Amino acid sequence: MAANPQGNGEGTDRDTRDYELIALRALSGRFPDIDSAVAEIARLGAVLTLPKGTIHVISDIHGEAKKLRHVINNASGTLRPLVQRLFASRMTPEEFQEFLTLIFYPAEVVERLEQTLVDRDALRTFCIKSLRHEFELVRVLATRYSLRRAMEVFPREYRELMSEMLHEPTTERDKAFIEAIVDELLRRGRALHLVHITARLVRNLAIYELIIGGDCWDRGPRGDEVVDYLRHQPNVSFIWGNHDAAWLGASLGHEALICHVLRVSLRYRRLGQLDEGYSIPLTPLEHLAHTVYHGDPATSFMPRESGMRPDVIVARMQKAAAIMQFKLEGQVIARNPRWEMEHRRLLHRIDHKTGTVEVDGVRYPLVDTRLPTIDPANPYQLTDDERRCMDRLRGSFLASQKLYEHMEYLVGRGSMYLVRDGSLIFHGCVPVDRDGRFLPMYIDGEALGGRALFDAIDQLILRALERKATKDLDVLWYLWSGDCSPLFGKDRITTFERDFIADAATHHETKNPYFELIHDPAFCDAILNEFGVDPSDGLIVNGHVPVKIEKGENPIKRSGKAITIDGAFSEAYGDHGYTLVLEADRTILAEHSHFESVEAAVRDGVDIIPKVTIVRQWARPRRMADTERGAQIRCEIRLLERLIEAYRNNDIRAPAIWPGAPR
């Protein structure tokens, strides 16, 4: 319908009404009459009365896939108390531990039982007993959900069977009901499989939503296995960290970020995630190590751990990657002058005759003066050997199907920040000056700060995955290490200085004032208001900066309104870790200790029993109506009410249903 030419607003109103009717007609496909819409309103209204789902927030995993798996399997320590409450008085300590191990590691336990539990009667008894106990847990956990939401978590192939088993302990259904199910599955060799997937269902019901606060890769051994494991979880949301931005840029062919990813993987000898995980061979770098860097001791580049390749070869490979990184970063900075990062271009400040380099106006001696690929006349240009190496490496990153699938998964579930239960969650910081004013970062030529910056970065990340434009990939590099990046939050990253200068004063990286200002309640209130969160009981949650637990640092800031949940999850950082758990009646911080191994957990029942700190507590448990999801449900109800009104006004007619058609 054309707009009103008189400009009195009638045309605009009619356009709005027409668009609304188009949306309502689409909705009528799901709710084809008044009764179906009324029934859905009633269902949604009831859902609003349910307890809010338990949300787990884990940040800075850094490649520690095995530890992450255990923390999720035991629901950050919250499953053990529930199992104790239900079964401790009915089981011996040995039986209790065996059942816990089954819940935490069903695949490993079932694999062992398939080899050892060969007596059919013993197998039948085990399956009946285990399934009864598992479904007792399932019933308790499922009451927290609407039936529709619970059924979404059930394994698709066994959904109908499991829904029947939910009703098993009734006066009309005696023990023969579940026994008949087990007998039929035993005949077909699938009884232990049902035990396995039911244990997994328990874990999935224990966590309503899992939020990863950024940094899946680097330092720990297998970032690829971290993402693989997350892809098997039913409801994951993801927040971008600076390490994730770096891996995203590398996967899309940004050469400086490819070199960075390779350098860190070589430094910590995390090569399995590259060759085994992503089918990215390191032979081009190894060729440089054997030719260009032959005989170089590369002392500053020795890997942190040993492995099959000789340490000196890995060190030379890391040095080769680092030099190419510094060259390519210099090119990135040169083509983005608005970032004002010229002071971080250091290769042309090297005096090759004296073996020194100038940093911030001060000249320092280099600890390594073997720089065969740096041309003083053109220090940021790759040599022919480096260019051939870089072309092959870039081709491998772009050709890695699994790496691209991982990035597609994270981009599809990713954002710069989330708000859950009054908690504002992001990875790093909101860049500010010393007075708390937002610092600008340029996106598409526009200086943005605060929430507008976060929203613009979200859009840029989506666009970068689709278009792979150099200017967008350069921004991913800036997100990794730029001083106004909300994912980095420091004035510089001193990789060159740590590799080439002994003076530790040059290694210092100054944190953004944000990290000190979050001790101030007024500053926290301003940040919460900026992101639309009620400051009266709001909480700022960030990771990125490890809390030095061993030095007595407190993750909860003096303001009481901010908390840092980077607990040094990776062994390389300290081997602790936090989960922030948002429950209906409280918010708790679970502190995790060292995780020995999956084998020890299965064999000896080793568990991580976290130290729990209560961060917030509510006298009245919060309901779904009190959450962000509750606000969405109320919007859905209003839309359904408009659909009912449209049916009654005959603005929309019920879809034609032919006889016998499914509804």
Summary of the structure (lengths in Angstrom):
residues: 663
radius of gyration: 28.5
end to end distance: 33.0
largest distance: 92.0
contacts: 2145
relative contact order: 0.13
helix: 52%
strand: 11%
